[in-house]
Amino acid sequence: MAQYTRISGSVGLITLKNPPVNALSAVVRQGIVDSVERALGEPEVKCLVICGQSGKFCGGADIREFGKKMTGPPLIPVFHAIEAAAKPVVAAIEGIALGGGLELALGCHYRIAHSKAKLGLPEVTLGLLPAAAGSQRLPRLIGVPAALDLITTGRHVTAAEALQLGIVDQVTDHNTVDAAVKFALSVAGQSLDARRISTFPCPRLSNLDAVFEAAMQKVRQAARGAIAPIACVQAVRAAATLPYAQGLEREKELMATLFTSGQARALQYSFFAQRAVGRWSMPSGARWDTSKPKPIRKAAVIGLGTMGRGITVGLAQAGLSVVAVETQEKQLMEAKQAVSGMLERGAKKRGVSPPLGNISYSSNIKTVGDVDLVIEAVFEDMALKKEVFQQLSAVCRPGTFLCTNTSGLDIDDLASQTPNPELVVGMHFFAPAHVMKLLEVVYGPRSSPQAVATAMQLGKVIGKVSVAVGNCQGFVGNRMLSPYLSQANFLLEEGATPEFVDQVLEEFGFAMGAFRMSDLSGLDVGWRVRKAAGLVVPGQPARMRQGCRYSPLGDLLCEQGRFGQKTGSGWYQYDKPGSRVAKPDPWLHSFLEEYRTRHGLVARRIDHQEVLERCLYSLINEGFRILEEGIAAGPEDIDVIYVLGYSWPRHRGGPMFYADMVGLTRVLERLEFYHQAHPDVPSLQPCNLLRKLVASGSPPIHRWREVIKKVHSQL
Ligand SMILES: CCC[C@H](O)CC(=O)SCCNC(=O)CCNC(=O)[C@H](O)C(C)(C)COP(=O)([O-])OP(=O)([O-])OC[C@H]1O[C@@H](n2cnc3c(N)ncnc32)[C@H](O)[C@@H]1OP(=O)([O-])[O-]
């Protein structure tokens, strides 16, 4: 709702009340209309202030209403009524003014912001554009280049930047509503002609075409198939070239296309999914709301390689005390220098001082005796990790949580090295660990709910989106990647090239195709895992392992020392080791031809559809197996992992959402087709849960949990 009160006798105060972010629901919109009408009708009222309750101005349109039948007054006329008011209306912006929230403020005559407020038009991140006249008012207020930046990126700006850009008129460190009331009284009675943004001409640009061409090129490159950023550029162009009313029409048209698009659905699903994963549950019945985390004030990181350094930076930046341990003195000094550099660069960007004092460095593991939680981040080698866990058990005080940063090793096996396996959880960070948003929190069969809750909470404190998953080979992300990469390799055996497979996957929206990604991560990583799994053993049939089809192509490249970017060659060739520019490699092409001849394989023409379906549907099929086994609690968990950790295109929601969009029947049919053609590839065999979902009439994704629950109860 919107509450109307009178303060200081002559100020009408409208307070938006719709927790948690005062979104502009139908009731709030109606409340604003009624309050404005009332204030304008009261002769004693000289000016109005609009604010939001609980220190939050407004988080924008109510996303929960999207896709439902529209009720209540639309936003545009509400904002026009405010702008047309004959009494000054001042927005008192505390906390946030985002999307429709900022558009509401732009409809007001003046804007006062608290110094800690964040403002922005993040609609593009939801597959939309600021369609409550934001795309038309903002360029008129701050000019085309700055508006293009804000609207196409959706980035939030601080109050200081908003003041500099001209979005707000004043910034205060004190009570924002008091400041706004004072300000409103000071301008009461003055002409408002120069304060109605919709009447402003859009600031002229001599190089208008060039500016828009450059903007379009930039978003096309960054968007990888997303349509909203393009529509945002088109809407701002309308503001720059058309009268306000016509610009508004164009904004409406563009919004109508976006609003009903699958991309907007996917991005909005993703928004809620990222919040839903915080409400984790375990098959044991343990849940987020019944498991209390222990506060972590001091943590230790063991092993200061690339991952350990990133984790140390993340913890220190979040204000925790960190003991950073690396047993070799020389590596310790190198790590200290690298960590300090990362902290200094990060602090410079944020305009704060680097938290160097939060970290103490040591080459002695005994120095971790008084910490609340340890994150072991040594080399991905089970024997080494076991040794470290045994040492930690001896030196840590009772009750210390022991976490391992691993991308797939058995958490339970590690936990068995300690007298208190209930205190052990996996924390799978993604490189660079201080930047990447995703954290897989892996619980073993003996991890306590409190250990999981503590790791999840710590993830939140250091700014991660944490997803709780069960313990299995590769956890969720890498386990699903395995059939995807296998298919990519099989396609090469059958006639495709790495360039073609990557092109198809990149056109789908991945930042990098399977082969460019493998070259970047290092081919030796997978080689080591396959060796540890007993797959790379001499004397076995070349293309079969344990009765299933196997492609040794990656192993053969590694045997030649082709580990990817770092060695200057892998699936592609590079100018020099470490270079990032991948070029097709004639050597690789002849190698593939020879390989096929050697194994009696005849290259055939492979099309886009086959590449996409085999790579993606085998990955999705593994996702269904993961759900069936209870390794992930719901499809949202898998989708968040893929969007945040594996560059799955955001506007496609995630693999499980994509399966829902394509249609489960179609996914099932195609998997059956490919499995018939490749009976020796078990990952193409449709999993039971997928069959059950189809048999249950392919319910929409938000109802899959009901079917999963039934499957689990039958086990
Ligand atoms: C014609 C229309 C044109 C218009 O231009 C379109 C728009 O305005 S599009 C909108 C443009 N606006 C945006 O894109 C802003 C989107 N919102 C955000 O970016 C962040 O939520 C915010 C920064 C506000 C707070 O971050 P934080 O402090 O980390 O907290 P948090 O993120 O965990 O959220 C807490 C709870 O609030 C919920 N919720 C949040 N916003 C909305 C909403 N608009 N609606 C409904 N609910 C919303 C959220 O789901 C969560 O619920 P739950 O049940 O507890 O899981």
The ligand as a Gaussian input file, in Angstrom:
#p B3LYP/6-31G(d) Opt

LIG

-4 1
 C        6.203000      -1.580000     -16.898000
 C        7.245000      -1.928000     -15.909000
 C        8.500000      -1.207000     -16.127000
 C        9.562000      -1.315000     -15.093000
 O       10.619000      -0.571000     -15.609000
 C        9.941000      -2.746000     -14.821000
 C       10.672000      -2.949000     -13.527000
 O       10.746000      -2.128000     -12.661000
 S       11.356000      -4.489000     -13.359000
 C       12.033000      -4.475000     -11.720000
 C       13.295000      -3.732000     -11.657000
 N       13.905000      -3.923000     -10.386000
 C       14.878000      -4.821000     -10.175000
 O       15.333000      -5.472000     -11.076000
 C       15.366000      -4.962000      -8.770000
 C       15.448000      -6.428000      -8.415000
 N       15.872000      -6.621000      -7.063000
 C       17.165000      -6.601000      -6.678000
 O       18.060000      -6.325000      -7.438000
 C       17.470000      -6.944000      -5.258000
 O       16.429000      -7.732000      -4.776000
 C       17.628000      -5.719000      -4.319000
 C       18.900000      -4.991000      -4.707000
 C       16.438000      -4.814000      -4.424000
 C       17.733000      -6.215000      -2.860000
 O       18.779000      -7.136000      -2.751000
 P       18.995000      -7.960000      -1.402000
 O       18.958000      -7.040000      -0.264000
 O       20.197000      -8.807000      -1.642000
 O       17.713000      -8.883000      -1.256000
 P       17.158000      -9.993000      -2.261000
 O       17.637000      -9.795000      -3.640000
 O       17.352000     -11.315000      -1.632000
 O       15.611000      -9.624000      -2.274000
 C       14.822000      -9.717000      -1.096000
 C       13.453000     -10.192000      -1.469000
 O       12.824000      -9.165000      -2.267000
 C       12.283000      -9.740000      -3.432000
 N       12.341000      -8.724000      -4.510000
 C       13.373000      -7.931000      -4.828000
 N       13.021000      -7.091000      -5.822000
 C       11.732000      -7.367000      -6.113000
 C       10.808000      -6.828000      -7.042000
 N       11.133000      -5.811000      -7.859000
 N        9.586000      -7.344000      -7.089000
 C        9.230000      -8.345000      -6.268000
 N       10.068000      -8.893000      -5.364000
 C       11.294000      -8.399000      -5.289000
 C       13.211000     -10.928000      -3.725000
 O       12.577000     -11.855000      -4.567000
 C       13.450000     -11.459000      -2.323000
 O       12.329000     -12.219000      -1.968000
 P       12.490000     -13.541000      -1.067000
 O       11.112000     -14.079000      -1.024000
 O       13.020000     -13.058000       0.238000
 O       13.448000     -14.423000      -1.797000

